[in-house]
Amino acid sequence: MKAQLNGISTNYESTGQGQVLILIHGACDNLTMWRDHMSVYARRYRVVAYDIRGHGESDAGEFGHLPPPFVEDLDQLMRATGIERALLLGYSLGGLIAAQFAAAYPERVGALVCASSAAGFGSIPTPASLRSELAGLLRAGDMRAAADMLTARCFSAGFRQKHPGKYASYLRVKMKNNPERLAVMFPSPPLPPAPEILDRLRCPVLFIAGEKDATASPEIVRKAQARVPGSRLIVLPTGHASMFELPDQFDAAVLDFLASVST
């Protein structure tokens, strides 16, 4: 489905009934990464997943050199679909977007799950050389090379060789992006670390970290979790993409948490 939001066409999917759970993917991903998980979550919730601007089938828009208005986009998506209050599950960049939204609109978020994300505390920054190489591949239209580069960084050592099918499934997700639209995102700086976001969270929060995650390491996520009173932390024996490495354990962690805090 498509909706005109904040000056762009935004792609989203919705399934299930009941309390709303919104899924927010990471940078250079799209909503297709959640497809298998949506069917699991839809047994209990109305699940909404969307392509953040510049990703999947959503337009990038024009925003110059400013950080993209991801929070405003989510606000308008919820308004356009009649969602007054929701549970949020964000992965990587999606975790930061979800946390920023929860801090800005505390009355509209029932619970927050930040997966492979320190939610504004400050993950290890992507090296400038990698960003430059990635931007060059995208400008050249080489989505395959860009997807290979990004996917390889998301799994624990040896996972690709042991589980080529799971690795390929994540690669296919990244391949569904339009390199021209993604390239528009790279002149803009990434959303800056903002630890004060954590101090403004008022809803129940679960952090899910990958034990072997080199981007949002367990040490960083633990520091973030310590700033949010009453929040919880689960560490899975995975790299960055824990929902692909251990999908059953990931889904169980999410659903058990939401069942314990949502009404």
N, C-alpha and C positions, 0 to 999 in steps of 0.2 A: 504494500500500500504506500501511497505517496501523500504527503501533506506539505503545503507551502508554509514554511516557518522561518521567521527571522530573515526573510529575503531570499531563501533558497528552497529547493525541493528536497525534502527529507524522506528517505525510505525507511519503513518500519514494518514489523510483523507483530501480530497479536494472536494468542491462543489461550484457551482455558477460561475459567470463570472464578470469581471470588476476589479476594484481596489482590491488589496489583503488585507484581514484582517486575521491576524494570532492569534489564540487562544492558550494560554498557561495555563495549569491547575496548581493546587497547589500540595504540597507535599502529597504523599500517595493517589493521585487521578490519573486520566488518561483521555484521550480525550473523553471517553464516557460521561463525565459530561456535555459536550457541545452539545450533539446530538440534543436536542430539540431547542437549541439556534441557531445552525448552519442553520437549515431550515429557521429561521426568518432572520438571517443576509444575507443568500444567495440570498434573493430577491434584494439586492442592491450590494453585493460584491462577489468576489471569496473568499471563506472562507477556510482556512487551519488550521486544528487542529492536534496536534501530541502528542505522549507520550514522555515525557522527559525521559532521560535515567533511567533505573531501574524501570520504571513504565509501567503499561499496557502491551503492547506487544513489548516494546523496551528493548534491552539488557542493562545491567548495566555497563558492561565493568569493567576494573580494574584501580583504581586510588588511591589505598592506603589510606592514611589519609589526602589527600588534598581535598579541596572542588571540587565537580564535575564540569567539564567544560561545564556548561549549555550554556553559551554565545557562545562558539565555536560551540557547536552542532547546535544552531539556525542559526548561520552564514552559516554552511555547508548545512543545510536543505534548506535555501533560495537559495543558489547557485545551489544545485542539482535540484531544482524545477523551476529554471529560474526566481526567484523573485528578482528584483533589489531593490524594495522599497515597504514597507508595512505599514499598520496600525497594531498596536499591542494592544491586550487585554490580560492582565495577572491577574490571581487570586491568592492571597496569595503569596506563593513562586514564582508563575508565574509572579506576578507583579514586584518582585525584578529582576527576569531574564530579563523581558521586559525592565525595566528601565536601567539595566546594559548594555543591548544591545544598547538601544537608546543613552546612554552616549558614548559608544565606537564607534558607527556607526551613527552619527547624520544625515548623508546624506541619510540613507537608511530607515528612520522611518518618516512617514508622521504625525502620531499622536499616542498618548499613553493613554490607559485607565488602571489604576491600581485599581483593585477591592479588597477590604479587604487587602490592602497592603500599607505600608508606603514607599514602593519603596526605601529601603535602609536607611531610617531614623532610623529604629530600633523598630520593634514590640516587644511586651512583649515576652521574650524568653520562650520556652517550658521548664518546670522544668526538671532537670536532672533525677529525679525519674521517671517521665513519659516516657522520652526517653528510659531509661533503661528497664522499664516494656514493652514498645512497642517493643524494640529490642529483648527482650526475647521471646515474642509471635511470632515474625516473624521468629526467628531462629528455633522455635518449629514448624513452619508451620501452626500456628493457625491464619489464615487470618480473620476468622469470629470474633474472640475475638478482634483482632487488629482493624478491621473495626468498630465494635461496640464502642470501646473506642474513636476512632477518630471522628466518626460521631456525637456522643453525645456532643462533644465540639463545634460543628459548628453551632448550632441553639440556638435561644433565648429560655428562660425558658418556658416550657409548650408546645413548638411547636410540639414535638414528639407526645404528647397525642392528640392535636387538629388536626394535619395533618399527620397521620401515613403513608399515601401514599407517600407524598413528602419526609418524613424522610426515608422511605424504598427505594426510588429511589436513594438517595445519598448513602445509605448503599450498594446498589447493585454496584454502581460505584466503591467503595473502594474494594468490594469483587472481582472485576475483575483484581486486582493486584496479581502478583506472590510473595508470601512471601519470597522466597529465593532471588529473585532479589532485593526486597525492603530492605532486611536485609543487603545486600552488602553496601547500602547507609549509614548505621548508624555508622560504624566506622569513617566516615568522619564527620567533624564538619559542621554545617549548614553554609550557606553563611553569613559572618559576616555583621553586620550593617555598612553601608558606606554612611553616609549622603552627602559626597562630590559628590556622583552620581547625586543627585538632582541639584547641582549647574552646572552640565554639560549638562542638558537637554535643547534642543533647539526647540523641537517640541511642539505643543499644548498638554496639559496634563489634563486629567480628573481623579480625585480620587473619588471612590465610597466607602463609609464607612457604616458599620452597626452600628446603634445606640446602640445595645446591644452586640457588638462584644468584647469579653474579650481578644482577641489576638491582633488584630490591632484596638485598640479603636479609636473612633472619635477624642479624644484629640491628640493622636499620629499622626493620619492622617492629622489633621488640621495643626500641626507643620510642617509636611512634605510639605503640600500644600503651606504653607506660604513661603517656600524656593524656590518655582518655580514661578517666575513672570508670571502673566497672566493665571495661571492654575485655574481649577475649582474644586469644591467639592460638591458632593451630598451625603447626609446622609439619608439612608433608615431605616425604623423601623424594623430592623432584627438583627440576630446574624451574625456570620462570613460568612455563605453561603447564601448571599442575592439572588443569582441567583436561588436558590432552594426555598427560602421562598417567594419571590415576583418576579417571573420570568418576568412577563409582565412589571412591573415597572423598573426592571433591564435592560431589553432589550430596553425599550423606552429611558432610560437615555443614554445608549451606542449609540444608533442610532441617537438620536437628537444631541448628541455631535459631532459624526463623520460627520454628514451631515453639521454641522455648520463650520467645520474646514478643511475637506478634499476636494481635487479637483481632 
